[in-house]
Amino acid sequence: LAAILRRAPNAAYSCKQGFCGTCEVKVVSGAVDHRDTLLTASERGVGAMLTCVSRCADRSGNGELTIDL
């Protein structure tokens, strides 16, 4: 969320705890490390992500996660 707000300061969110869903975005490409408690497996499977707590799953620093803002 912090990275998104640097590029898009008006992006929607209302918490930083992963349970409200306001910051949900569509993942265009990349692997997500889901850390929310709201999205179902099927929602995650079709590319939903909560930006307040979730992040790119590639911890090597070389991975990219593209989302649709």
N, C-alpha and C positions, 0 to 999 in steps of 0.2 A: 504494500500500500504506500509506503514511504516513497518508493521509486516512482510509482504512478503519480502521486501528488506533486512530485517535482516537475513532471512533464505535463500533467493535466490537473491543475489545482482545484478544479471544480468537479472532479470525479466524485461520485456518490459513495458515501459510507456513513455509518452512524455509530459504530463501535469498533473495537479491535479485539473481539473475543471469539468470533467465528460462529455465532449462532443466530444472527438476525437476517442475513441475506441481502442487505442493501447494496453491498459492494460486488455482487455476483457479476462476472464477466464471462464471455465465451473465449475459450482457448483455441487459437488458430493452429499453433504448432508447439511442440515441446512436451516434456514430461512434467507433471505437477506432483509436488509433495503436498497432498491434501491434509490440512491440520484443523479443518472445521468440524463441527458436530451437526451441521444442518443438511448438507447435500447427501442425497441417496447415491448408491452405487450406480444406478442408471443415469442420474443427472451428471455425475462425474464422467461416466462413459460417453456421454454425448458432448463433452467439452465444457462443462460448467466449472467455475472456480470462484472461491471467495478470496479476494485479494487482501483482506485484512490480516489473515493468518497463514494462508497457503503461499507456496513459492515454487521456484524451479527445482525439480528433483535432482538435477545434475549438480553435485557438490564440487566438481573439479574446477569450477570457475570458467569452463569453456562452453557450457551448455547455454542454450537460449530458450526463452519462453516467449512466444508471441501471443498477445491477447488482443481482442477487438474492443477498443474503447469507444 
